[in-house]
């Protein structure tokens, strides 16, 4: 890691921590109705209930990739966080692997390490956040609020943690639960089996060139889902820009062992548990 990379990575981390803490403070204020402002220390302390778990999820995901890439001797940048004035305070994080992949095993290991590490942190964050969440009565005017989708894991947990939700009631997510929700979304998007996404790496390592057909099929599925959530059109455009075909590997004859095949199944289960057909509905 060069000094320039370290400084850039550290600066972006600090900026993203600041933007996510600001968003967290706003969410904390709305959840507890504290009526604080950005000039109150309690606003920023409350914001940590969101920013710390969210940054931990994103950091774990990227470090999973980073450490595995370093294990194989690949040239890789440190994680770069992207601060943004958005509803969640960030556009996520990424690393750049500057060395080419040669075999299926290293491609598979680097691809799957991030989602597993991020998901392992996101699950306890979501569960903890749901314990802190509460039920409210919802009587909104049409179009006056944002309805967040529910990943499969959430739908499993909700009736366990909230067995009696009255008619007209809904669960108001604590900022920590919202961080876990974002962790689910990030995990599912990265596991889409397309191109050079994490899911694309895994699919290509397991299926070889057949994975390219899976990429094209998934675009069709996302196009159908865009009827219910227009945001998928943006993702389709981004995926087309990045490329649907995965680059070929020099050693395609290399076989994956049974352990890696079981991990591929685990990745599929994680994708199902974290996926949301309609992430946001206005």
C-alpha positions in Angstrom: 0.0 0.0 0.0 1.5 3.3 -1.1 1.4 6.4 1.1 -0.9 8.1 -1.4 -3.4 5.2 -1.3 -3.3 5.2 2.5 -4.0 8.9 2.7 -6.8 8.7 0.2 -8.4 5.7 1.9 -8.2 7.3 5.3 -9.6 10.6 4.1 -12.5 8.9 2.4 -13.2 6.8 5.4 -13.3 9.9 7.7 -15.6 11.8 5.3 -17.9 8.8 4.9 -18.0 8.3 8.7 -19.0 11.9 9.0 -21.8 11.7 6.4 -23.2 8.5 7.8 -23.1 9.8 11.3 -25.1 12.9 10.1 -27.7 10.7 8.5 -27.7 8.5 11.6 -28.2 11.5 13.8 -31.2 12.6 11.8 -32.7 9.1 11.9 -32.0 8.9 15.7 -33.8 12.2 16.3 -36.8 11.0 14.3 -36.9 7.7 16.0 -36.7 9.0 19.6 -38.3 12.5 18.8 -35.5 14.2 20.7 -35.8 17.5 18.8 -32.0 17.9 18.7 -30.0 19.7 16.0 -26.6 19.2 14.5 -25.3 21.7 17.1 -26.1 19.3 19.9 -23.5 16.7 20.9 -26.3 14.2 21.5 -27.2 14.4 17.7 -23.8 13.1 16.7 -23.7 10.5 19.5 -27.1 9.2 18.4 -25.8 9.1 14.9 -23.2 6.6 15.9 -25.9 4.0 16.4 -26.2 4.0 12.6 -22.8 4.9 11.3 -20.7 2.5 13.4 -22.6 -0.7 12.4 -23.0 0.4 8.8 -19.3 1.2 8.4 -18.5 -2.1 10.2 -20.5 -4.0 7.6 -19.0 -2.2 4.6 -15.5 -2.5 6.1 -15.9 -6.2 6.8 -17.1 -6.8 3.2 -14.2 -5.0 1.6 -11.6 -6.4 4.0 -12.8 -9.9 3.1 -11.9 -9.2 -0.5 -8.7 -7.4 0.5 -7.2 -10.0 2.8 -8.0 -12.8 0.4 -6.5 -11.0 -2.5 -3.3 -10.3 -0.5 -3.2 -14.0 0.5 -3.0 -14.9 -3.2 -0.3 -12.2 -3.8 -2.6 -10.0 -5.9 -1.9 -6.3 -6.2 -4.9 -4.6 -4.5 -5.8 -1.1 -3.2 -7.1 -0.5 0.3 -10.8 -0.1 0.7 -12.1 3.2 -0.6 -15.4 4.5 1.0 -17.6 6.9 -1.0 -19.3 9.6 1.0 -22.5 10.9 -0.4 -25.4 13.3 0.6 -27.9 10.6 0.2 -30.6 8.8 2.3 -27.9 6.5 3.6 -24.9 8.8 3.6 -22.7 6.8 1.3 -22.5 5.1 -2.1 -20.7 2.2 -0.4 -17.1 1.1 -0.6 -14.8 -0.7 -3.1 -11.3 -2.0 -3.7 -9.4 -2.3 -6.9 -7.6 -5.5 -7.8 -4.9 -4.6 -10.2 -3.6 -8.1 -10.8 -5.3 -10.5 -13.2 -6.9 -13.6 -11.9 -5.4 -16.8 -13.3 -7.4 -19.7 -11.8 -10.9 -20.5 -10.6 -9.9 -21.0 -7.0 -8.5 -17.5 -6.4 -11.3 -16.0 -8.4 -13.9 -17.8 -6.3 -12.2 -17.2 -2.9 -11.8 -13.4 -3.5 -15.3 -13.1 -4.8 -17.0 -14.9 -2.0 -15.0 -13.6 0.9 -16.5 -10.1 0.9 -20.2 -11.1 0.9 -19.7 -13.7 3.6 -17.8 -11.3 5.8 -20.2 -8.5 5.3 -23.3 -10.7 5.9 -21.7 -12.2 9.0 -21.7 -8.7 10.5 -25.0 -7.5 9.0 -27.0 -10.3 10.6 -26.3 -9.5 14.2 -26.6 -5.8 13.4 -30.1 -6.3 12.0 -31.1 -8.5 14.9 -29.8 -6.0 17.5 -31.5 -3.2 15.6 -34.8 -5.0 15.5 -34.7 -5.5 19.3 -34.3 -1.7 19.6 -37.1 -1.0 17.1 -40.7 -0.4 18.0 -44.3 -0.7 16.7 -46.1 2.4 15.6 -49.5 3.2 14.2 -49.3 4.2 10.5 -51.9 6.5 9.0 -49.9 8.2 6.2 -51.3 10.1 3.3 -50.5 8.5 0.0 -47.0 9.3 -1.1 -46.0 10.9 2.2 -43.5 8.3 3.3 -40.9 5.8 2.0 -41.8 2.1 2.3 -38.6 0.0 2.6 -38.7 -3.5 1.2 -38.2 -6.5 3.4 -35.4 -9.1 2.7 -36.3 -12.7 3.3 -34.3 -12.8 6.6 -36.3 -9.8 7.9 -39.5 -11.6 7.1 -38.3 -14.6 9.1 -37.3 -12.5 12.1 -40.2 -10.0 12.2 -42.9 -12.5 13.4 -40.5 -13.9 16.0 -39.5 -10.5 17.5 -42.9 -8.8 16.8 -45.5 -11.6 17.1 -48.5 -9.1 17.6 -48.5 -6.2 15.2 -51.9 -4.6 15.4 -54.0 -3.6 12.4 -52.6 -0.4 11.0 -49.4 -0.9 12.8 -45.9 -1.3 11.4 -42.3 -1.7 12.7 -40.4 1.6 13.0 -36.8 0.6 12.4 -34.2 1.8 14.8 -31.1 3.4 13.1 -29.1 0.3 13.9 -31.7 -1.9 12.2 -31.6 0.4 9.2 -27.8 -0.1 9.0 -28.5 -3.9 9.0 -31.1 -3.4 6.3 -28.6 -1.6 4.1 -26.1 -4.4 4.8 -28.7 -6.9 3.4 -29.2 -4.7 0.3 -25.5 -4.3 -0.3 -24.9 -8.0 0.1 -27.7 -9.0 -2.4 -26.6 -6.5 -5.0 -23.0 -7.6 -4.9 -24.1 -11.3 -5.2 -26.0 -10.7 -8.4 -24.4 -13.2 -10.8 -23.4 -10.7 -13.4 -20.1 -9.7 -15.0 -17.5 -8.8 -12.4 -19.7 -8.4 -9.4 -18.9 -10.7 -6.5 -21.7 -13.0 -7.7 -20.3 -12.9 -11.2 -16.9 -14.0 -9.9 -18.5 -16.9 -8.0 -20.8 -17.9 -10.9 -17.9 -17.9 -13.4 -15.7 -20.0 -11.1 -18.4 -22.5 -10.6 -20.1 -22.6 -14.1 -17.4 -21.4 -16.4 -18.7 -19.8 -19.6 -22.2 -20.9 -18.8 -22.2 -18.1 -16.3 -22.4 -15.5 -19.1 -25.8 -16.9 -20.1 -26.9 -16.6 -16.5 -25.8 -12.9 -16.6 -28.0 -12.2 -19.7 -30.9 -14.1 -18.1 -30.7 -12.0 -14.9 -30.9 -8.8 -16.9 -34.2 -10.0 -18.2 -35.4 -10.8 -14.7 -34.4 -7.3 -13.5 -36.2 -5.8 -16.5 -39.4 -7.5 -15.3 -38.8 -6.4 -11.8 -38.4 -2.8 -13.0 -42.2 -2.7 -13.5 -42.4 -2.8 -9.7 -39.2 -0.8 -8.9 -37.8 1.5 -11.5 -34.5 1.6 -9.7 -33.6 -1.7 -11.4 -33.4 0.1 -14.7 -30.5 2.1 -13.3 -28.8 -1.1 -12.2 -29.4 -2.6 -15.7 -27.7 0.4 -17.3 -24.8 0.2 -14.8 -24.4 -3.5 -15.4 -24.5 -3.1 -19.2 -21.8 -0.4 -18.9 -19.6 -2.6 -16.7 -20.1 -5.6 -19.0 -22.2 -8.7 -18.7 -19.5 -11.2 -19.7 -16.9 -12.2 -17.3 -13.3 -12.1 -18.6 -11.8 -15.6 -19.4 -9.3 -17.1 -17.1 -5.9 -18.6 -18.3 -6.5 -21.8 -16.3 -10.1 -22.7 -16.9 -9.5 -26.4 -16.4 -8.9 -26.0 -12.7 -11.6 -27.7 -10.7 -13.2 -26.4 -7.5 -13.1 -28.8 -4.5 -16.2 -29.9 -2.6 -15.7 -27.3 0.1 -15.8 -24.4 -2.3 -18.9 -25.9 -4.0 -20.6 -26.0 -0.6 -19.6 -22.3 -0.1 -21.2 -21.5 -3.5 -24.4 -22.9 -2.2 -24.0 -20.8 1.0 -23.6 -17.8 -1.2 -26.9 -18.6 -3.0 -28.6 -18.9 0.4 -27.2 -15.6 1.5 -28.4 -14.0 -1.7 -31.9 -15.4 -1.2 -32.0 -14.3 2.5 -30.9 -10.7 1.7 -32.6 -10.1 -1.7 -35.5 -7.6 -2.0 -37.4 -7.5 -5.3 -38.6 -4.0 -4.4 -36.1 -2.3 -2.1 -37.9 1.0 -1.9 -41.4 2.1 -2.6 -42.6 5.7 -2.6 
